[in-house]
């Protein structure tokens, strides 16, 4: 074979691998059937103490971890805002202790990343912040293994809650 033919074959092989990898990533985050999603939301309302219909969830992936953000849809809905703050404050404490019972109850399964997040809990920091209309749990680590687990957990949440949030890692705009 000529050098030109060899280069062409290598380019084709690399292009095929990239295309197959992209297909596999798209298939790895399936959305739940509508009835499964509805049941998950009902369990979530009960476990969280506020209505998903009156609130909005966001899950963010950052270079050093990520965030869980929940806000009341109506700025005048102080009841939902206060329930969000209470829930996320509690979640911050539970996650820091390695307790992920609430997400497991809501989703009916152990979310990806949870086993490693439990095992590596000493390497992960959870911070609670109130926002104008709710609250935020900021998750930080310097451990590559913990970071991968956090990102897997947050990507699962994005898919399950159908938030439409980016699954790519970004900068935390609130840190600037």
C-alpha positions, 0 to 999 in steps of 0.5 A, spaced: 500 500 500 502 507 498 503 512 504 497 516 501 492 509 501 495 508 508 493 515 511 486 515 507 485 508 511 487 511 518 482 517 517 476 513 515 478 508 521 478 515 526 472 518 523 468 511 524 470 511 531 468 518 532 462 517 529 460 510 533 463 514 540 458 519 538 452 514 537 454 511 543 454 517 548 447 519 545 444 512 546 447 512 553 442 517 556 435 515 554 429 518 557 424 515 561 417 513 558 412 518 560 409 514 565 415 512 568 417 520 568 410 521 571 411 516 577 418 519 578 415 526 579 410 524 584 415 521 588 419 527 587 414 531 590 413 527 596 420 526 598 422 534 596 416 537 599 414 541 594 411 541 587 415 540 581 410 544 577 411 550 581 419 549 581 424 549 576 430 544 577 437 545 573 443 541 574 450 544 572 457 540 570 463 544 572 470 543 572 471 542 579 464 539 580 457 541 579 451 544 582 444 542 583 439 549 583 432 549 584 427 555 584 420 557 584 417 559 578 413 565 581 417 570 584 411 571 589 411 564 591 415 564 598 412 557 600 415 554 594 422 558 595 422 556 603 421 549 601 426 549 596 431 552 601 429 547 607 430 541 602 436 543 599 439 545 606 437 538 608 440 534 601 447 538 602 448 535 609 445 528 607 450 528 601 456 530 605 454 524 610 454 519 604 447 519 604 443 518 597 437 515 600 432 521 597 435 521 590 434 513 590 427 514 593 425 519 587 428 515 581 427 508 584 434 506 582 441 508 585 443 513 580 450 513 576 456 516 580 452 514 587 457 508 589 463 512 588 460 519 591 459 515 597 466 512 597 469 518 596 465 523 600 471 525 604 474 528 597 467 532 596 465 538 598 457 540 598 455 547 599 449 550 600 447 557 598 440 561 598 438 564 591 433 569 590 427 564 588 430 558 591 437 555 593 443 551 590 447 546 592 455 547 590 459 540 589 466 541 589 472 536 588 479 536 586 479 528 585 478 526 578 475 519 580 470 523 584 469 528 579 467 523 574 462 520 579 459 527 580 458 528 573 455 521 572 450 523 577 448 530 574 448 527 567 443 522 570 439 528 573 439 532 567 436 526 563 431 523 568 428 530 570 428 532 563 431 539 564 435 540 557 441 542 561 447 542 558 451 535 559 458 538 557 462 541 563 462 549 563 465 554 568 461 556 574 459 563 572 457 564 579 464 564 581 466 570 577 
